[in-house]
């Protein structure tokens, strides 16, 4: 079954966070550009770290609506192609 890039990146992200917390590690998760960016942005938004870095993308209804527009997320279009994000 083909599921795309984002589920695999989400799987690694979640389990890497678990290991980081369990062993108090300093880790940076580096991925390539492209289709996985929306998934990683969603993870960081849901955990709150994205809103810490970009306070104008708040964790409320206004902020979640902003997650659909690349300009508000400070993500260049050439790094985050997605048919869902191109509507902005």
N, C-alpha and C positions, 0 to 999 in steps of 0.2 A: 504494500500500500504506500503510495507516494503522498507525503504530507507537506512538503516544502521545507524551507530553511528555518522559519521561525520556531516551530515546535522543537527542533533539535537544539537551537540556541537557548530557548527557554529551559529545556531540560538541563543543559550544562549550567546555566545561570542559577537555577534553583539549588542544584546540588552543590555547586561551588560555594554559594552563600552558606549552605549548611556546614560545609567543611571549614570555611573561614571562621564562622562563629564558634564551632566546636573546638578548633585548635588555635584561635586568636591569631590568624595569619594576616599578613599584609600582601594582598594579591591585586593585580590588575588584569581584567578580562578584556583582551583585545580581539576584535572580530573584524572581518572585512566589511566593505561597504555593500549596499544593495538591499535586497529584499528582507533581510533580517532586522534592519534598523527599526521598523515600527514595533516589532516584538520587544526589542531591548528597551526602547523608549517606554513602552507600556509597563515593563517590569520596574524600571526606575521611578516612573510616575506613581505606580501603586504602592511602592515601599516608602515613598516620600523623599527620596534623595534628589529627584529631578526638581521638585519644588524648592528644595533648599538651595540649589544652584541657580535656578531661575524662578524667583519669587512671583513674577507676573503670571506664571502657570500654577495657579493655586489648586489646592486639593478640595475643590468644591464643584458645583455644577458649571460655573464659568470656566474653571480650569480644565475640566474634562472635555468641554466643548472646544477649548483651545487645542487640545491634543490632536485634533483632526487637521490642524493647519500648520504647515512646516515653518512659516515665518514666525509664528508665536513660539515654536519649539527651538528656534535657532538652529535648524538643520538645513543645510544647503540641499536644494532639490536634486542635484546630481549625486548625492550620497544616499538618498532615501527614496528611490523610485517605488511607487506603489499606486495602483489605480485609485485607492481610497484617499491617498494624500495629495494626489495631483488635482483634486477638485478645488483647492483653495485658490 
